[in-house]
Amino acid sequence: MDVPILEYDPDAVDLIRPGLLTRLAGDRLPRVGVVTFLGDISRGWVKQRRWPVGSIVDMVTSTFPIWKGTYETAEIALAELPVGAPAAAIVVEQMLALGVDTLVAVGSCGALEPVEMGEFLLPVRALRDEGTSYHYLPPARWVETDAAVREACRSALEGRGLKGTDCNTWTTDAFYRETAGLVAKRRAEGCAVVDMECAALSAIAALRGARYGQILYSADTLAGDEHDVRGWGHATRGTALLAALDAAALLSRTPGGRADV
């Protein structure tokens, strides 16, 4: 089949340059960033600590601030991302254009296997069942996260008395098309959880020469006969944010992902 999504172009010159949608584009951001899918938890945290806005990403339907501040003596950028790979990718591209070279993402995932609600998982690789990653890397079934970022996330969790379990994740664009047949197939391939951004953001980092890793916490589950929302794991969000910030602080003390930053 002649499928357009597989027509990867290796040309490194983008006609629309990252940075176009940012206000304060002359400002530089700290080289280590945290990107979250935690809603009011992240926004409330930065408001309480009075972190200033370092840049703002303007989209048609909304604006997305990128805050910057000090955490455990480390300078860190933080953004709450829109859900879904294409929109999340736009904000991440702006962050990389303004100096970020290492990213820790944190958010929820759905369980495909028996995983307790609130359990922390560290994706080693993501199954590319979305569209965005195919514009950043040649067609392939999997994309890996960065090992150094993953180990920093593990150390951060352990520092809080928590465990981070390595896993493979299924990244999909279609929340309402996680059918029984596809869930069984992904589980057979070794995917323990499902998310909507990991493959895309890993691919962006790979193309741009940055480092990317992610902390997931188990929310709803498809491991049983029916979908169980389990409260969406909301009680875990505050701890997840702090663990991601701890990991970013650890990574700020190591060399970055790009030689030009």
C-alpha positions as CSV (number, residue, x, y, z in Angstrom):
1,M,0.0,0.0,0.0
2,D,1.1,3.6,-0.7
3,V,0.7,5.0,2.8
4,P,1.7,8.7,3.2
5,I,2.6,8.3,6.9
6,L,5.6,6.1,5.8
7,E,7.1,8.8,3.5
8,Y,9.8,10.0,5.9
9,D,11.9,12.9,4.6
10,P,15.4,13.0,6.2
11,D,15.9,16.7,5.1
12,A,17.0,18.5,8.3
13,V,15.7,21.9,7.1
14,D,12.2,22.7,8.3
15,L,10.2,25.2,6.4
16,I,8.4,26.2,9.6
17,R,11.1,26.7,12.2
18,P,10.5,25.8,15.9
19,G,10.1,29.0,17.9
20,L,7.6,30.6,15.6
21,L,4.7,30.3,18.1
22,T,6.6,31.5,21.1
23,R,6.3,34.9,22.8
24,L,9.5,36.2,24.5
25,A,11.4,34.1,21.9
26,G,14.6,35.9,22.7
27,D,14.7,34.4,26.2
28,R,16.6,31.2,26.8
29,L,15.2,28.4,29.0
30,P,17.2,26.2,31.4
31,R,18.6,23.2,29.6
32,V,16.7,20.7,31.7
33,G,12.9,20.7,31.4
34,V,9.9,18.8,33.0
35,V,6.8,18.4,30.8
36,T,3.7,17.2,32.6
37,F,0.3,15.8,31.9
38,L,-1.0,16.5,35.4
39,G,-3.5,19.4,34.9
40,D,-4.1,21.7,37.9
41,I,-1.4,19.9,40.0
42,S,1.4,21.4,37.9
43,R,-0.2,24.8,37.5
44,G,-0.9,25.0,41.2
45,W,2.7,24.0,42.1
46,V,4.3,26.8,40.0
47,K,1.8,29.4,41.1
48,Q,2.5,28.5,44.8
49,R,6.2,28.9,44.2
50,R,5.8,32.0,42.0
51,W,7.8,30.7,39.1
52,P,7.9,33.3,36.3
53,V,6.8,32.5,32.8
54,G,9.9,32.1,30.6
55,S,8.0,31.8,27.3
56,I,4.4,31.2,26.1
57,V,3.4,29.0,23.2
58,D,0.5,30.4,21.3
59,M,-1.9,27.9,19.7
60,V,-5.2,28.6,18.0
61,T,-7.4,27.4,20.8
62,S,-5.2,28.1,23.9
63,T,-1.8,29.3,25.2
64,F,0.7,27.2,27.0
65,P,3.1,28.8,29.4
66,I,6.6,27.5,29.9
67,W,7.7,28.4,33.4
68,K,11.2,28.5,34.8
69,G,12.6,28.5,38.3
70,T,14.9,26.9,40.8
71,Y,14.3,23.5,42.4
72,E,16.9,22.0,44.7
73,T,19.4,24.5,43.4
74,A,18.8,23.4,39.8
75,E,17.4,25.7,37.1
76,I,14.5,24.0,35.5
77,A,11.9,24.7,32.8
78,L,8.4,23.3,33.3
79,A,5.4,23.1,31.0
80,E,2.0,21.5,31.2
81,L,1.4,19.8,27.8
82,P,-1.8,19.3,25.9
83,V,-2.9,15.7,25.7
84,G,-2.1,13.9,22.4
85,A,1.1,13.6,20.4
86,P,0.7,16.3,17.7
87,A,-0.2,19.1,20.1
88,A,2.3,18.1,22.8
89,A,5.0,18.0,20.1
90,I,4.5,21.7,19.3
91,V,5.2,22.8,22.9
92,V,8.2,20.5,23.2
93,E,9.6,21.8,19.9
94,Q,9.4,25.4,21.3
95,M,11.2,24.3,24.5
96,L,14.0,22.7,22.5
97,A,14.3,25.8,20.3
98,L,14.8,27.9,23.4
99,G,17.6,25.9,24.9
100,V,16.2,22.8,26.6
101,D,18.2,19.7,25.8
102,T,17.0,17.2,28.4
103,L,13.4,16.4,29.1
104,V,11.6,14.5,31.9
105,A,7.9,13.8,31.1
106,V,5.4,12.7,33.7
107,G,1.8,11.6,33.3
108,S,-0.7,8.7,33.5
109,C,-1.0,5.6,31.5
110,G,-3.6,2.8,31.1
111,A,-2.7,-0.7,32.3
112,L,-2.8,-3.5,29.8
113,E,-1.6,-6.1,32.3
114,P,-2.4,-6.4,36.0
115,V,-0.7,-3.2,37.3
116,E,-1.8,-1.7,40.6
117,M,-3.3,1.8,40.4
118,G,-0.6,4.4,41.2
119,E,2.3,2.1,40.3
120,F,5.2,3.9,38.7
121,L,6.6,2.7,35.4
122,L,9.6,3.8,33.3
123,P,9.1,3.2,29.5
124,V,12.2,1.7,27.9
125,R,10.7,1.8,24.5
126,A,7.4,2.9,22.9
127,L,5.4,1.1,20.2
128,R,4.8,3.8,17.4
129,D,1.1,3.4,16.8
130,E,0.7,7.2,16.3
131,G,1.5,9.5,13.5
132,T,3.8,12.2,14.8
133,S,6.9,10.1,15.3
134,Y,7.0,9.1,11.6
135,H,7.8,12.7,10.7
136,Y,10.8,12.7,12.9
137,L,12.3,9.2,12.4
138,P,12.3,6.6,9.6
139,P,9.5,4.0,9.9
140,A,10.1,1.4,12.6
141,R,8.0,-0.4,15.1
142,W,9.7,0.9,18.3
143,V,11.5,4.0,19.6
144,E,13.6,4.0,22.8
145,T,13.8,6.5,25.6
146,D,17.1,7.8,26.8
147,A,18.8,5.4,29.3
148,A,20.4,8.2,31.4
149,V,17.1,10.0,31.8
150,R,15.4,6.7,32.7
151,E,18.0,6.0,35.4
152,A,17.6,9.5,36.9
153,C,13.9,8.9,37.1
154,R,14.5,5.6,38.8
155,S,16.9,7.2,41.3
156,A,14.4,10.0,42.0
157,L,11.6,7.5,42.7
158,E,13.9,5.4,44.9
159,G,14.8,8.6,46.8
160,R,11.2,8.9,47.8
161,G,10.9,5.2,48.8
162,L,9.1,4.3,45.5
163,K,9.9,1.8,42.8
164,G,10.0,2.5,39.1
165,T,9.4,-0.6,36.9
166,D,10.8,-0.8,33.4
167,C,8.2,-1.4,30.8
168,N,7.2,-1.1,27.1
169,T,4.3,1.2,26.3
170,W,1.9,1.3,23.4
171,T,1.6,4.9,22.1
172,T,-1.7,5.5,20.3
173,D,-3.6,8.5,18.9
174,A,-7.0,7.0,19.3
175,F,-8.2,6.8,22.9
176,Y,-11.6,5.4,21.9
177,R,-10.2,2.8,19.5
178,E,-8.4,0.6,22.1
179,T,-10.3,-2.5,21.0
180,A,-10.1,-5.9,22.7
181,G,-8.2,-7.3,19.7
182,L,-5.6,-4.6,19.7
183,V,-5.1,-4.7,23.5
184,A,-4.5,-8.5,23.2
185,K,-2.0,-7.9,20.3
186,R,-0.1,-5.2,22.1
187,R,0.0,-7.2,25.3
188,A,1.4,-10.1,23.3
189,E,4.2,-7.8,22.0
190,G,5.2,-7.0,25.5
191,C,3.4,-3.7,26.1
192,A,2.4,-3.4,29.8
193,V,0.7,0.0,29.4
194,V,-0.8,2.4,26.9
195,D,-0.2,6.2,26.5
196,M,-0.6,8.9,23.9
197,E,2.7,10.8,23.7
198,C,5.8,8.8,24.6
199,A,6.7,7.5,21.1
200,A,6.3,11.0,19.5
201,L,8.3,12.9,22.1
202,S,11.0,10.3,22.1
203,A,11.3,10.6,18.3
204,I,11.5,14.4,18.5
205,A,14.3,14.3,21.0
206,A,16.2,11.8,18.8
207,L,16.0,14.1,15.8
208,R,16.9,17.2,17.7
209,G,19.8,15.6,19.6
210,A,18.1,15.9,23.0
211,R,17.5,13.4,25.8
212,Y,14.0,12.2,26.7
213,G,12.6,9.9,29.4
214,Q,9.3,9.5,31.1
215,I,7.7,8.6,34.4
216,L,4.3,7.0,34.0
217,Y,1.9,6.2,36.8
218,S,-0.9,3.6,36.3
219,A,-4.4,5.1,36.2
220,D,-7.2,3.3,34.4
221,T,-6.9,-0.4,33.4
222,L,-7.8,-2.6,30.4
223,A,-6.3,-5.7,32.0
224,G,-9.7,-7.1,33.0
225,D,-12.9,-7.9,31.0
226,E,-14.0,-4.3,31.1
227,H,-12.5,-0.8,31.2
228,D,-12.0,0.4,34.8
229,V,-11.2,4.0,35.2
230,R,-10.0,3.5,38.9
231,G,-10.3,7.2,39.6
232,W,-7.8,7.9,36.8
233,G,-5.0,7.6,39.4
234,H,-5.5,11.2,40.5
235,A,-4.2,10.7,44.0
236,T,-0.7,9.9,42.5
237,R,-0.3,13.2,40.6
238,G,1.4,15.2,43.3
239,T,4.0,12.6,44.1
240,A,4.6,12.0,40.4
241,L,5.4,15.7,39.8
242,L,7.9,15.8,42.7
243,A,9.6,12.7,41.4
244,A,10.0,14.2,37.9
245,L,11.4,17.4,39.4
246,D,13.8,15.3,41.5
247,A,15.0,13.6,38.3
248,A,15.4,16.9,36.5
249,A,17.5,18.2,39.4
250,L,19.7,15.1,39.1
251,L,20.1,15.5,35.3
252,S,21.0,19.2,35.7
253,R,24.3,18.0,37.2
254,T,25.2,15.9,34.2
255,P,26.2,16.8,30.6
256,G,23.3,17.7,28.3
257,G,22.0,16.2,25.2
258,R,23.2,18.7,22.6
259,A,26.7,20.0,22.0
260,D,25.4,23.4,20.8
261,V,23.6,24.2,24.1
